[in-house]
Amino acid sequence: MNRAWFLVVMGAVLEVGWVTGLKHSYDILTWGGTIILLIASFVLFTKATAGLPVGTAYAVFTGLGTAGTVLLEIVAFGEPFKPMKIILILVLLTGVIGLKLVTGKPEREEVAA
């Protein structure tokens, strides 16, 4: 996996943290952690877009973040398990993986000096 895709995935993992933090933060320490995760997540995403098409990177970033957040809520916080929810997450992840597979390396234009 190249560096840009690694940054997208790591940003999505941090996104799961800050999105969950929005719901479960209750004091200055937990809110501070949520804000740090939010900033770090978007820094990683921004760095990743230097080597990837922005639309594809954003779709993968938000898709992985959404799937991860739903799964974390089910596993760690007792959100009700619904088979249809899991099926829809699998459909979402299939689309995310498909986008990654069909996205080639962007061609860089040479600028004449």
Backbone torsions as a table, in degrees:
resi	resn	phi	psi	omega
1	MET	NA	130.1	-177.9
2	ASN	-77.1	170.2	-172.4
3	ARG	-60.4	-41.3	-177.5
4	ALA	-63.1	-43.5	178.6
5	TRP	-67.4	-35.7	175.9
6	PHE	-60.2	-42.5	178.7
7	LEU	-64.5	-38.4	177.2
8	VAL	-61.9	-47.1	-178.7
9	VAL	-64.1	-44.2	179.5
10	MET	-65.0	-38.8	175.8
11	GLY	-62.3	-38.4	178.5
12	ALA	-67.1	-37.6	176.9
13	VAL	-62.9	-43.4	177.1
14	LEU	-66.7	-32.5	177.1
15	GLU	-60.9	-41.0	176.7
16	VAL	-56.6	-41.7	179.4
17	GLY	-63.9	-48.5	-176.8
18	TRP	-74.0	-32.8	177.3
19	VAL	-65.9	-42.4	176.3
20	THR	-64.2	-38.0	177.7
21	GLY	-61.6	-32.5	178.1
22	LEU	-59.8	-34.1	-179.1
23	LYS	-85.5	-35.4	-169.4
24	HIS	-108.3	0.1	178.7
25	SER	-73.4	143.4	-175.7
26	TYR	-141.3	-8.6	178.3
27	ASP	-145.0	-179.8	-175.4
28	ILE	-62.7	-35.2	-179.8
29	LEU	-67.3	-47.5	-179.1
30	THR	-70.6	-34.8	175.5
31	TRP	-67.8	-37.0	177.0
32	GLY	-63.0	-43.0	176.7
33	GLY	-62.4	-39.5	178.4
34	THR	-62.0	-44.5	-179.5
35	ILE	-65.9	-40.7	178.2
36	ILE	-62.5	-44.8	178.3
37	LEU	-62.6	-39.3	179.0
38	LEU	-61.4	-49.0	-179.2
39	ILE	-63.3	-46.9	-179.3
40	ALA	-61.7	-39.2	179.3
41	SER	-60.4	-47.1	-178.9
42	PHE	-74.3	-27.9	173.4
43	VAL	-63.8	-46.8	178.7
44	LEU	-62.2	-43.3	179.0
45	PHE	-61.7	-44.0	-179.7
46	THR	-62.2	-42.3	177.6
47	LYS	-64.2	-36.2	-179.5
48	ALA	-66.3	-33.2	-177.1
49	THR	-71.1	-9.3	175.1
50	ALA	-67.8	-25.4	-178.0
51	GLY	-118.0	4.4	-178.2
52	LEU	-134.4	155.2	172.5
53	PRO	-62.9	133.2	-173.9
54	VAL	-60.3	-43.8	-177.8
55	GLY	-61.8	-44.5	179.6
56	THR	-68.1	-44.8	179.6
57	ALA	-61.1	-41.5	-179.5
58	TYR	-66.6	-40.8	178.7
59	ALA	-62.0	-43.4	179.0
60	VAL	-66.9	-45.3	-180.0
61	PHE	-57.0	-51.4	-178.0
62	THR	-73.2	-34.8	178.6
63	GLY	-64.0	-47.2	178.0
64	LEU	-65.8	-39.3	177.9
65	GLY	-63.2	-42.4	178.9
66	THR	-64.5	-48.9	179.9
67	ALA	-61.1	-44.5	-179.9
68	GLY	-63.6	-40.0	179.2
69	THR	-64.9	-45.0	179.0
70	VAL	-62.1	-45.1	-179.9
71	LEU	-65.4	-40.0	178.1
72	LEU	-63.6	-41.7	178.7
73	GLU	-62.4	-37.9	178.7
74	ILE	-69.9	-47.3	-174.0
75	VAL	-74.7	-45.3	-170.3
76	ALA	-98.9	-24.8	-172.0
77	PHE	-121.1	12.7	172.0
78	GLY	72.4	21.4	174.3
79	GLU	-62.2	139.5	-177.9
80	PRO	-59.6	136.3	176.8
81	PHE	-83.0	123.2	176.8
82	LYS	-127.4	124.3	-177.9
83	PRO	-54.6	-38.7	-179.5
84	MET	-63.1	-34.7	178.0
85	LYS	-62.3	-43.3	179.8
86	ILE	-67.4	-41.2	178.0
87	ILE	-60.2	-43.8	-179.8
88	LEU	-67.9	-35.0	174.6
89	ILE	-63.8	-41.3	177.8
90	LEU	-63.2	-38.6	175.7
91	VAL	-62.9	-44.2	178.3
92	LEU	-60.2	-47.3	-179.8
93	LEU	-65.6	-33.1	175.6
94	THR	-62.1	-43.2	176.9
95	GLY	-63.9	-41.2	179.0
96	VAL	-63.1	-46.3	178.9
97	ILE	-64.1	-40.3	177.3
98	GLY	-60.5	-43.1	177.8
99	LEU	-61.3	-42.2	-180.0
100	LYS	-64.1	-40.1	-177.7
101	LEU	-68.3	-35.0	-176.5
102	VAL	-90.3	-6.2	-180.0
103	THR	-87.1	114.5	177.8
104	GLY	-86.8	-179.4	178.0
105	LYS	-73.0	128.5	-178.8
106	PRO	-67.1	142.9	177.5
107	GLU	-84.6	130.1	179.3
108	ARG	-94.3	133.8	178.2
109	GLU	-84.9	137.3	177.2
110	GLU	-81.5	133.5	177.5
111	VAL	-100.7	123.8	179.9
112	ALA	-73.9	134.4	-178.4
113	ALA	-90.2	NA	NA
